[in-house]
Amino acid sequence: MTYYTQQATREVGMGNILFFATEQHPKKKENRVGTLTIQVYKHKENAESPTKMLLKCCNVAPILTGTISREYSIVSCHQDALRRHINMYLCRQYGNPSAGGCSAVVPALSDSLYVLAVEIAPGEVGSTEQLSPWESGTATSDGGGGGSARGSGMVNSTSNRTSNSMVHIKFCRVEDVPMIMQACRVFFRQVSSSGGGQMKVEFPRGQMPMWWKLANEDVFDFKKTRETFSNVEVVEQFRERSGCHFSTCFSFDDSDVLVSSRLRTHDGTGWIPVVYVDLSKLMMGEMREIKRRRMVALEQELCSDRTG
């Protein structure tokens, strides 16, 4: 069997085992999308030594969370309209940057999929941090990307009587987040002016991991709301949602590989294999668990061949 283990920090540097960045889509070359890269060793039976590789995961779908200053029963009906508005808003900004003051450093997406899904959920009084509906298992629609292993969420049936609601937005790339937040503010201002009562939406700033704060001599930020979304935040969010840690191994079926390629090494002296796979197809677990899953899959395949 084949499985993959993470390279060591001493080999690739602090924070570089997993990293998120906006890159060219492996198939739709005209699009630049958020991609999670994992620097791994490929272990294969009968191989003398493991091979260094890059696993590039597509459809990561990070989640931006905000607080709406109105009850869930009032704002829940705007969920679908909000997603359409955000995508149309960003499409217009990229189409006419001078009119909207668009300062993004990345090109427009040809298919306008800046936001993959929007869910509005009941909020807890005074809460700004809450599991998204996708993480708590209460989502009503499928926006794709990244299931969770964090258990049940904080949402309950009595929360719709509280004074606020939560909005959770699955997005594609971090460079679009400032415009996504602005689109949300515009949307709720329009709803308020059309007779829905004053509505405000705020997005709490993200929490950076301690290793990043130490490495960057981070100065405490007194602002309660965010202005941007960091690539580092996406990685930390992925770790929390998936339960991935240093000893986690990876596996996937060969049929799920989107593209196989190679990149030149940083020192320019050689090449390193690269495999693109949808994040939802990536199996994660301890080595013995990965082996057990592969054996079960193989047994099922053999049984299917016999009965077929």
C-alpha positions as semicolon CSV with decimal commas, in nm:
position;residue;x (nm);y (nm);z (nm)
1;M;0,000;0,000;0,000
2;T;0,095;0,366;-0,038
3;Y;0,064;0,629;0,233
4;Y;0,210;0,974;0,303
5;T;0,368;1,125;0,614
6;Q;0,447;1,489;0,684
7;Q;0,801;1,615;0,646
8;A;0,974;1,743;0,959
9;T;0,989;2,109;1,057
10;R;1,368;2,094;1,068
11;E;1,364;2,005;0,697
12;V;1,115;2,258;0,562
13;G;1,108;2,534;0,826
14;M;0,853;2,656;1,080
15;G;0,501;2,675;0,940
16;N;0,593;2,525;0,603
17;I;0,477;2,165;0,642
18;L;0,126;2,282;0,557
19;F;0,059;2,616;0,392
20;F;-0,226;2,782;0,206
21;A;-0,176;3,009;-0,095
22;T;-0,355;3,136;-0,404
23;E;-0,226;2,945;-0,705
24;Q;-0,324;2,863;-1,059
25;H;-0,597;2,599;-1,075
26;P;-0,448;2,268;-1,196
27;K;-0,714;2,229;-1,468
28;K;-0,882;2,568;-1,513
29;K;-0,563;2,758;-1,585
30;E;-0,742;3,092;-1,614
31;N;-0,838;3,081;-1,245
32;R;-0,623;3,140;-0,938
33;V;-0,773;2,972;-0,633
34;G;-0,680;2,889;-0,275
35;T;-0,477;2,569;-0,249
36;L;-0,356;2,383;0,060
37;T;-0,007;2,235;0,012
38;I;0,129;1,957;0,233
39;Q;0,497;1,866;0,213
40;V;0,510;1,489;0,256
41;Y;0,708;1,172;0,219
42;K;0,554;0,904;-0,001
43;H;0,590;0,556;0,145
44;K;0,539;0,265;-0,091
45;E;0,575;-0,107;-0,036
46;N;0,904;-0,254;-0,156
47;A;1,055;0,094;-0,199
48;E;1,402;0,134;-0,050
49;S;1,333;0,482;0,086
50;P;1,045;0,730;0,091
51;T;1,010;0,997;-0,177
52;K;0,964;1,367;-0,111
53;M;0,641;1,497;-0,264
54;L;0,391;1,781;-0,253
55;L;0,022;1,712;-0,197
56;K;-0,185;2,003;-0,324
57;C;-0,546;2,000;-0,202
58;C;-0,821;2,180;-0,392
59;N;-1,164;2,297;-0,267
60;V;-1,042;2,370;0,084
61;A;-1,329;2,618;0,150
62;P;-1,216;2,822;0,454
63;I;-1,497;2,970;0,667
64;L;-1,542;3,338;0,750
65;T;-1,770;3,394;1,050
66;G;-1,960;3,711;1,136
67;T;-2,226;3,832;1,378
68;I;-2,553;3,985;1,256
69;S;-2,727;4,222;1,497
70;R;-3,076;4,077;1,447
71;E;-3,261;3,761;1,550
72;Y;-3,231;3,445;1,345
73;S;-3,604;3,439;1,270
74;I;-3,568;3,775;1,094
75;V;-3,247;3,726;0,895
76;S;-3,262;3,354;0,807
77;C;-3,473;3,424;0,498
78;H;-3,184;3,625;0,346
79;Q;-2,938;3,334;0,329
80;D;-2,960;3,251;-0,043
81;A;-2,993;3,615;-0,144
82;L;-2,677;3,701;0,051
83;R;-2,468;3,444;-0,134
84;R;-2,592;3,567;-0,472
85;H;-2,529;3,928;-0,372
86;I;-2,171;3,864;-0,258
87;N;-2,075;3,683;-0,579
88;M;-2,240;3,951;-0,794
89;Y;-2,075;4,227;-0,589
90;L;-1,727;4,081;-0,635
91;C;-1,794;4,014;-1,001
92;R;-1,879;4,383;-1,050
93;Q;-1,576;4,499;-0,852
94;Y;-1,338;4,290;-1,061
95;G;-1,516;4,393;-1,379
96;N;-1,489;4,765;-1,302
97;P;-1,214;4,820;-1,043
98;S;-1,211;5,200;-1,080
99;A;-1,580;5,224;-0,986
100;G;-1,559;5,018;-0,669
101;G;-1,205;5,088;-0,559
102;C;-1,105;4,723;-0,600
103;S;-0,745;4,682;-0,490
104;A;-0,719;4,304;-0,512
105;V;-0,385;4,166;-0,628
106;V;-0,539;3,858;-0,790
107;P;-0,743;3,832;-1,111
108;A;-1,116;3,768;-1,128
109;L;-1,244;3,412;-1,124
110;S;-1,388;3,320;-1,461
111;D;-1,677;3,131;-1,301
112;S;-1,734;3,394;-1,024
113;L;-1,723;3,134;-0,747
114;Y;-1,579;3,367;-0,487
115;V;-1,822;3,241;-0,224
116;L;-1,910;2,870;-0,227
117;A;-2,182;2,868;0,039
118;V;-2,350;3,084;0,300
119;E;-2,526;2,964;0,614
120;I;-2,707;3,183;0,867
121;A;-2,750;3,019;1,208
122;P;-2,893;3,110;1,550
123;G;-2,643;3,295;1,767
124;E;-2,557;3,277;2,135
125;V;-2,588;3,594;2,341
126;G;-2,252;3,768;2,352
127;S;-2,086;3,501;2,140
128;T;-1,852;3,588;1,854
129;E;-1,692;3,245;1,820
130;Q;-1,917;2,958;1,722
131;L;-1,888;2,641;1,521
132;S;-2,030;2,677;1,173
133;P;-2,333;2,469;1,071
134;W;-2,102;2,255;0,856
135;E;-1,892;2,173;1,162
136;S;-2,190;2,107;1,388
137;G;-2,368;1,891;1,131
138;T;-2,674;2,117;1,105
139;A;-2,613;2,266;0,760
140;T;-2,913;2,269;0,528
141;S;-2,721;2,285;0,202
142;D;-2,403;2,147;0,055
143;G;-2,138;2,401;-0,036
144;G;-1,854;2,153;-0,073
145;G;-1,516;2,108;0,093
146;G;-1,378;2,007;0,428
147;G;-1,586;1,810;0,675
148;S;-1,523;1,839;1,046
149;A;-1,429;1,604;1,326
150;R;-1,510;1,843;1,610
151;G;-1,842;1,699;1,720
152;S;-2,166;1,880;1,790
153;G;-2,185;2,258;1,775
154;M;-2,319;2,524;2,009
155;V;-2,644;2,585;1,819
156;N;-2,964;2,483;1,993
157;S;-3,336;2,534;1,945
158;T;-3,363;2,813;2,204
159;S;-3,097;3,028;2,040
160;N;-3,337;3,180;1,787
161;R;-3,474;3,396;2,071
162;T;-3,138;3,567;2,126
163;S;-3,053;3,911;1,996
164;N;-2,811;3,815;1,721
165;S;-2,738;3,559;1,452
166;M;-2,423;3,411;1,302
167;V;-2,330;3,411;0,934
168;H;-2,079;3,156;0,807
169;I;-1,931;3,205;0,460
170;K;-1,728;2,946;0,272
171;F;-1,491;3,129;0,041
172;C;-1,227;3,041;-0,215
173;R;-0,922;3,262;-0,151
174;V;-0,815;3,503;0,123
175;E;-0,752;3,799;-0,109
176;D;-1,129;3,830;-0,165
177;V;-1,222;3,848;0,205
178;P;-1,209;4,230;0,242
179;M;-1,452;4,264;-0,049
180;I;-1,669;3,979;0,084
181;M;-1,704;4,161;0,415
182;Q;-1,784;4,487;0,237
183;A;-2,046;4,308;0,025
184;C;-2,212;4,179;0,344
185;R;-2,225;4,529;0,493
186;V;-2,377;4,667;0,173
187;F;-2,635;4,387;0,165
188;F;-2,757;4,442;0,520
189;R;-2,766;4,820;0,474
190;Q;-2,990;4,764;0,173
191;V;-3,213;4,528;0,370
192;S;-3,238;4,783;0,650
193;S;-3,329;5,066;0,412
194;S;-3,602;4,856;0,250
195;G;-3,794;4,832;0,577
196;G;-3,628;4,540;0,750
197;G;-3,501;4,747;1,041
198;Q;-3,138;4,835;1,108
199;M;-2,904;4,542;1,060
200;K;-2,530;4,538;1,110
201;V;-2,276;4,264;1,051
202;E;-1,936;4,244;1,218
203;F;-1,649;4,001;1,162
204;P;-1,430;3,931;1,467
205;R;-1,057;3,931;1,400
206;G;-0,884;3,596;1,374
207;Q;-0,656;3,435;1,630
208;M;-0,306;3,368;1,502
209;P;-0,117;3,062;1,634
210;M;0,147;3,120;1,900
211;W;0,437;3,006;1,681
212;W;0,344;3,277;1,430
213;K;0,322;3,545;1,699
214;L;0,666;3,453;1,829
215;A;0,823;3,436;1,483
216;N;0,673;3,769;1,373
217;E;0,703;3,958;1,704
218;D;0,330;4,018;1,686
219;V;0,203;4,338;1,851
220;F;-0,134;4,305;2,025
221;D;-0,418;4,429;1,805
222;F;-0,683;4,616;2,002
223;K;-0,931;4,608;1,713
224;K;-1,220;4,373;1,772
225;T;-1,304;4,329;1,403
226;R;-1,092;4,194;1,122
227;E;-0,971;4,369;0,808
228;T;-0,819;4,071;0,629
229;F;-0,800;3,692;0,649
230;S;-0,455;3,534;0,675
231;N;-0,331;3,227;0,490
232;V;-0,199;3,108;0,827
233;E;-0,553;3,127;0,970
234;V;-0,674;2,896;0,694
235;V;-0,414;2,633;0,788
236;E;-0,504;2,655;1,157
237;Q;-0,872;2,632;1,072
238;F;-0,802;2,321;0,864
239;R;-0,613;2,163;1,152
240;E;-0,900;2,230;1,391
241;R;-1,172;2,110;1,154
242;S;-0,990;1,793;1,050
243;G;-0,800;1,706;1,367
244;C;-0,475;1,698;1,167
245;H;-0,155;1,701;1,375
246;F;0,211;1,622;1,317
247;S;0,180;1,243;1,326
248;T;-0,125;1,235;1,096
249;C;-0,077;1,028;0,781
250;F;-0,256;1,071;0,449
251;S;-0,387;0,843;0,178
252;F;-0,608;0,865;-0,130
253;D;-0,718;0,651;-0,422
254;D;-0,523;0,686;-0,745
255;S;-0,852;0,742;-0,927
256;D;-0,905;1,061;-0,723
257;V;-0,589;1,232;-0,848
258;L;-0,687;1,542;-1,045
259;V;-0,344;1,617;-1,193
260;S;0,005;1,477;-1,150
261;S;0,293;1,713;-1,219
262;R;0,631;1,823;-1,088
263;L;0,797;2,142;-0,968
264;R;1,158;2,249;-0,957
265;T;1,310;2,237;-0,607
266;H;1,391;2,559;-0,423
267;D;1,763;2,520;-0,485
268;G;1,699;2,464;-0,856
269;T;1,896;2,141;-0,867
270;G;1,613;1,897;-0,926
271;W;1,243;1,826;-0,948
272;I;0,981;1,721;-0,693
273;P;0,660;1,529;-0,778
274;V;0,329;1,708;-0,721
275;V;-0,016;1,550;-0,691
276;Y;-0,343;1,748;-0,690
277;V;-0,640;1,596;-0,508
278;D;-0,973;1,724;-0,382
279;L;-0,954;1,779;-0,006
280;S;-1,270;1,572;0,048
281;K;-1,092;1,270;-0,108
282;L;-0,795;1,289;0,127
283;M;-0,805;1,024;0,400
284;M;-0,638;1,124;0,727
285;G;-0,550;0,929;1,039
286;E;-0,275;0,753;1,229
287;M;-0,064;0,514;1,025
288;R;-0,236;0,203;1,158
289;E;-0,577;0,358;1,086
290;I;-0,477;0,444;0,728
291;K;-0,353;0,088;0,676
292;R;-0,676;-0,053;0,821
293;R;-0,889;0,162;0,588
294;R;-0,684;0,057;0,286
295;M;-0,715;-0,311;0,378
296;V;-1,094;-0,276;0,420
297;A;-1,119;-0,103;0,083
298;L;-0,909;-0,374;-0,081
299;E;-1,122;-0,652;0,069
300;Q;-1,439;-0,480;-0,053
301;E;-1,290;-0,451;-0,401
302;L;-1,197;-0,821;-0,405
303;C;-1,545;-0,920;-0,287
304;S;-1,698;-0,703;-0,557
305;D;-1,479;-0,870;-0,823
306;R;-1,585;-1,217;-0,703
307;T;-1,955;-1,137;-0,701
308;G;-1,935;-0,952;-1,032
